Amino acid sequence: MSDFDLVLSGRVILSDREVEDGFVAVRDGRVALIGEGAAPAARDRHGLGAAMILPGAVDAQVHSLSQKGAEGFAASTAAAAAGGVTTIVDMPYDEGDLIASAAAVRRKAATAETEARIDVALYGTIDPTEGPARIAEQAEAGVCAFKFSTFGTDPKRFPRIPPALLLACFAEVAKTGLAAGVHNEDDAFVRDSIALVEAMQITDWRAHGLSRPPMAELLALLQIYETGAATGCPAHVVHCSLGRGYEIARSYRDQGFTATIECCIHYLTLDEEHDVARLGGKAKINPPIRPRAEVERLWRQVALGNVSMVSTDHVSWSEDRKTNLDMLKNASGVPGLEVMVPLFVKGALERGIPLTWAARLLAENPARHFRLDHRKGGIAVGRDADLTVLEPVPQVYDARASQHSIAGWSPYDRITLPWSVAGTWLRGQQVFDGTEVLAQPGTGQFIRPPRPLGLRRPIHA
């Protein structure tokens, strides 16, 4: 009788190598053994042939509660499980509940543990009227990072943090050992650009890109990294649509600063001249989708090792908030939890990029960044047995037909995915079988950094 609970055998994708004829053995919810060749016996054993075994993804940027009644943790984490994502890091800008105090963190964590089907970690933020006073208490309550914005989307739900206050916040975050992530668009530059677009009476798909030009993104990015350099706080840009931004981040790291940068899957997949022109409001995202040439520059940054992590920036706006013919009047953001992993694998294979980058950018690096790598972040002995199996079965994605995305629409509809998610395991328990989400609400746990944190390890080591 084997003492392993689960063994999966197939093509194992680790962060530093692939094991073609490999296996992963699980005991008590943790990875117990990784090997090559004949797999050991187990109470539950799956020989997967040509399928690949990846670490469960850690999605660094999810908005589960941005629109009341539209999603929630039960729905977002169902889509995540179906997409091979086993941990989400949820943003603090919930409709009607800015997560800016220890009480708010505890309230949201309790909701996650009641409703979530996979594990959930949380960002915290501040109420600008309070300043940084509640940063320390949120760290004690278990947030894994802090989020701010250089652009004001909404004065209550998603406020702008002006430069002096951002500096004060970074100084306080530095004391916690966590990182400060920032939405990177210069407020004045964007507002001037919006006014110019409106004066020109441009309302079609072109309006959004024109209203948020590259320079608005780069100016904010420089402010973020200089604020980190001045305070000693790990500075993180939560999404960048421009290859130049990744070069700037690399230059700060070369100077010895902790300067990380995140690429969303939409920037690696969609382009302005084809997809935004075709989809209109359904491709409105901040910062905007850029031309195809920029998409390829971003993949080059992946290959060079300048991208810290890849995420979705997932939000399931109802369709009525994404279909206004006046481009600027649509809500910003798209759903993506169900397709991030297969989309990244597709893009990497098409460009000859090793799949070890999938293990690093979708799991290991985000887990390390958020100080969750004591449990999460890759297939390694002692870590949670969070595993995703992709099989070489092509599918044409259809969000409505899949029934795992509550939005019922996706900018990725009609894209052919050469590899499909055939199974997802969370802490050794199967939560998706390739067709149905098996995990019930409450299966997920609130995941928090350990205390004390210990030394931060660079994620570009």
N, C-alpha and C positions, 0 to 999 in steps of 0.2 A: 504494500500500500504506500503510495507516494505521499510525502508531506507537503507537496506543492498543491495549491488550490487551483491554479490556472497556468497553462503553458500555451503560448502562441508561437508558432514556428513559421518562418517565411523570410522575406528580405528585410532585415532590421536596419532602420536608419538612425544612426547615432549622430551626435553633433560633430564628431571628428572622423567618422568612417562609416561605411556600409558593410554589413555582414550578410552576404548573399544567401547563405544556407544557415540562417541563424534562428535563435529562439530566445524568448523572454519568459522566465518562470516567476510566478507570483505566490507569495505567502502572506496571509494576514493583511491584505490590501497594499502591500509594498513589493517592489521589485526585489526578488531574492537572488536571481541568477541570470546572467546574460551569457549565451554561449553560441557555439557553432557546431554543426553536424547533427547527430542524432539527438532528438529532444527527449528530456526525461519524462517519466510518467507524471500524471497529475489527475486530480478528480475531474477537471474540465480541460480538455486538450483539443486544440484546433490546429490542424495542418493546413496552411493557407497558400501553399504553392507559390505562384508568381506574385501574390499580393505583397505589398509593403507594409511594415509595421513602423509607424511614426509615434513620437511622443504626443500625448494629448496636448492640443494647443492651449496657450495662455493668451487670451485676447486682451490686449492692453487698453482697449478703449471701447466701452459699450455704454449706451444710454438706454437703459431698460425702462425708465420711468419718466421720459420726457413729455409724454402726452397721456394724461389720465384716461383710462378706459381703452387705450390703444394697444398696450402690451403688458408690461409687468414681468416679474421674474419667472413665473411659471412658463410664460410663452417664450421669452428671450432665451431661457436656458434649454427649452426643448429644441429650438432651432440650433443652438450651440451644440447640443449632443448629437444632432443629426449631421452636423458639419465637422465633427471630430474635435470640437473645442471642449475642454474639460474644466477650465477655470476662466471666468470673466472678471475683469477689473472694471467695476461700474463707476461712471462719472457722477459728480455730486450735484448736478444741475437738474434736479427732479421738479416736475411741475408742482408748485405749491409747497415745496419742501427743500430749500437750499441746505445742503449737508455741510454745516458750518459750526457745529458744536459737538461735544461728546454725546449729549443726549440724542442728537439727530443721528449720529453714527450708530449708537446702540439700537435706536429704533429701526433704522434701515437694515442693520445686521440681523435683527430678529425677524424682520419680514423676509429677508433672503433665506434664512434657515427654515422658515415655514413653507416658502413657495418654490425655492430653486431646486432644479433637478440635477445641476452640476455645482461645483464649488464657486464661491463668489468672494472676491476681495473688493475693497472700497477705497476710492479717493475721498479726500476731504477738501474743503475750500474755506474761504472767509466771507463774511458779510462786510462789505467795505465800510459800513458805518461803525463796525466794531474794531476794524484793523486786525492785527495779528494776534490779538489777545487769546484766542481759543485754539491756536495751532497746537500747543503742547498737549492740551487735554484731548484733542482728537487723535494725536499720536498714541497716547495712552489707551484710548478706546479701541485702537486697532487699525486705523487707516494705513494703507501701504504707500501712500504718496499724497501730494497736494497738487491741486489744479487751479490755475489762474488764467486770466485772459487779458491780452493787450487790446482786444476789441470788445465793445459792449453790444452783445446781441440783444440783451434785455436787462434793464436796470435792476430787476429783482432776481430773476431766475439765472441769468448768465451775465453778470456785471463786468464792466471793464475795471481793471486794477491799474490806476495811473502809476507812472514810473517811480515816484518817491515811496508810495505805499508798497509797490512790488519789491523794492529794495528792502524795506522793513520786513516784509513777509519772508523773503529769501533768507534773511538773517535769522529769523526764528525757526524756519524749517531746517536750516543747517544744524541747529542744536539738537534736533530730533534724530538725525542720521538718515532721514528719508530724502527723497528727491522732490524738486519742484517742477512740475510739468506746466507748460504754458501754451495756450492758443496764440499763434503767431501771425497776427495781422495788425499793422499799424492803424489805429483808429482814425486819426485825422486824414491819413492818405486815402483810406477806403471811403470815408464820408465825402471827401472832395471828388473822388472818382465816381461815386454814385451820383452826386449832383451833376457832374458833367454828362454822364450817360442819360440821365433824365432830361437834361436840357437839350440833348440831341434827339430825344424822343425815340431811343432804341429800346424796344421792349421784348424782342425775340430772344432766342437762345444765346445770341452774342453778348447780351447785356451783362450777364453775370461775370464772365471773364474780364470784360472791359472795366467793370466796377471794382475789381480786386486784382490790379496788375501785379506782376512779379515783385516789383520794388517794394510794395506794401508788405509783402511776406518777408523779404530779406531784411528790411529795416527792423522789423519786430524781432526777427531771429537774432540779429546782432545785439539788440537791447537785452534779450533774454540771456545770452551767453556772457555778456559783459556784467550783467547783474550777478550771475553765478560766480564769475571771476572775482568780483568785488567782495562777495560775502563768504566764499568758500562753500556755497551750497551746490550740490549736484543739480545742474540745469538740464532740463529735458524739453525739447520741442516736440509737441505731441502729434504733429503731422506736417509734412513738408512735401510740396508738389513739384519742387525744382531741384534739379541736379546740383546747382550752385549751392543750395543750402547744405547739402551733405558734405560738400568740399569745405565749407566754412566750419561745420561741426568738427570735421577731421582736423582742421588747423588748430582749433581750440584744444582738442585732445593732445595734439602734438606739442602744445605748450604746457601740458601737464594738468589741464583742467578736466573735471568730469563734465563732459558735454555730450549728451546722447540725443538721438534724433530718430523719429518714428516715421515709417512710410505706411500709408493705408493701402489696402488692396485695390481700392478704386483707382489710385494713381498709377498702379502697375498694370491696370487692365483696360480702363476706358480712356478715350481721347476726346478732345473738344470738337474737332472738325467732323468726326463721324458720329460719335455717341451722344454728345451734348446736342448736336444739331438734330439728331433723330429723336431723342428722349425729352428734350426741353427740361421742364421742372423736375422730372424724375432723375435727372443727373445734376441737380443743383446741390453743391457741396461747398463748404468753406474749409480751407482755400479751394479755389475752383479746380476742376479737371482741366489739364493743360493739353496742348497739341501732341500728336503722336511722337514727334521727335523728342519731346520731353519725357514721354513714357519710356522710350528706349534709353535715354540718359539715366533714368532712375534704375533700370535693370543693370546698367553698367556700374552704378554705385553699389548695388547689391553684390555684384561679382567682385568689386574692389574691397568689400568688407567695410564700407562706410555707412551702411544702414544698421542701426542698432536693433530694431525690431519691426515687425509688420503686424498691423492690427486692422480692424474693420471700421472703427468709428460708427458702429452700428446704431441706427435708430429707425424704428418702424413707424414712420409717420403714416397716418391714414391717407388713402389715395387722393382724397379731395384737397389735401394740403400740398399736393405735388403736381397739380394739373392746371394751374392758372396760366393762361396764355401770356400774361405779363410776367416774364421770367423772374424779376426781382421780388414778386409778391409770393413766391413759393417758399415753403419751409426748406431749410438746408439740412442735408444728410440723407443717407440711404441705408436700408438693411443689408447685411452681408454675412451674418454669423454662419449661415448654412453652407456657404460656398468659399470662404476664405482659403481653407486648406487645399481643396482641389484646384482652385484658381492659381494659387502660388505654385503648386506642383506643375500644373500645365505650363505656366510661364517660364519656370525654371528649365523644364525639360526642352522646351522649344528653343531655348537660348544656350543650351549646353552647360547650365549652371548646376553644380553638384547638389543633390538633395540634402546633403549635410546642412546646407544653408536653411532648409525648411526646419530642421530640428533646432537650429540656433535661433533663427529670427522669429519663429512662431512659438517657441517653448522655452529654451534655455535662457536666452537673453532677457525676455520680459520677466521671467521668474526671478532672475538675479537682480534686475533693476528694482523690482518692487519688494525685494528682501523676502521672497517666498521660496527661495531655492533650498531651504532646509527640507521642503516637502515636494515642491513642484519643479518643473523645468526640464524634464528630459528623462530618457530611459537610463536609469542609474541605480545600482544596488542601494537600497535603503529609502529611496524616494517613493512617493505614492505611485501605484501602478496605474497611471493615467495613460491610456494607449489608444491609438487610432489605426484602423486598418483600411487601406485603400486598395481596391482591386482594379485591374485593367479592363473595366467594363464602361465603355463610353455612354454618356447620357447627355441629352439636351436639357439644360436647366429650365424649369418652369416653376416659379415660386408658388403660383396658385395651385398647381397640380400636386406639388410636394406635400402640402398640408402641414408642413412644419414651420412655415413662416406666416405669422399672423397678419403681416402686411398684405399678403396676397399679390404683391407686385415686386419687381426687382429690376434694377438697371442691367442685371446679368441675365435676364430672361433671353432664351434662344442661343446662349453660348454653349458650345459643345465642350464638355469636360471629359477628357480621355480616361481619367481615373475617378472612380466613385467611392464615397465612404461606405464601406461594407460593415463596419462595426466600430463602436466606441466603448471603452471601459474606463470607469472612474473608480479609483482605489480598488481595482480588481473586480469590480462589479459591472456587468454589461449594462449600458444605459441606452444603447442604440444597436439594433440588429441588422441595419441596412435598409429596413423598411419602416419599422415602428420605433418610436421612442419608448423605451421600457421603464425608464426612471420615473417615479412619481414625485410630485411636489414634496419637498422636505428631504429628499435624498442628498441634496447639496449641503455643504457646510460653509460657514463664514470662515475664511482663511485670513490670518493676520500674521504680520512679521513677528518673529520671536523677540523676547526681551530677556537679556540685553541683545542688541543687534549684532555686536561684534564689528569687525572691520568690513568695509565695503570693498568687494572685489570688482575691478573694472570689467565691463562686459565685452570690451574689444581686446581682451588679452590674447 
